[in-house]
Amino acid sequence: MKPYHDIGGEPGGEVDQSPYEYSLWELRVDALLRLLSMKAKVMTVDELRRGIETFGENRYNEERYYGKWIFSIASIMVEKGIVSQEELDSRVNDVRDRMEKSL
């Protein structure tokens, strides 16, 4: 039996080929992965994929492309002890607070 993330050979429907403009956060996630994997050599793309493939079927299917990346990157950074879960949660809450105040 294939794992839920392996959709190779399955009918997938039409592929949206219209131009897509990346949002700032998506560009930042891409840059972060490049810095962590190529420059700092803190993580590998294989680790990123492993992290994504362990989300569970519901989360895997619901999360967007770069959302999968950032959640995997964060999980790996916690796993490796580079940042604690508490520190990560605190910084995420700080960003949420700033966003709410700016609305």
C-alpha angles and dihedrals in degrees: 000000000000120000116251094255094055104089097154111141093011120121107260104176126229120344115227104234097174116125114275125203112211117230120233094255091053091052089049093051090051091049091047092054091048092050094046096045105033107024106029095024089215095136140009133230087244089060090049090053092046090052092050094046092055096057095099124248099277096049092041092054095043100046121086123236101267091034087063089050097051095045090050093046091050092048092050092048089053091044091054093046094243090125129009122237089241093054091047092049091048093052092046089052090049090054091047090051092051091048093050091049092051094054 
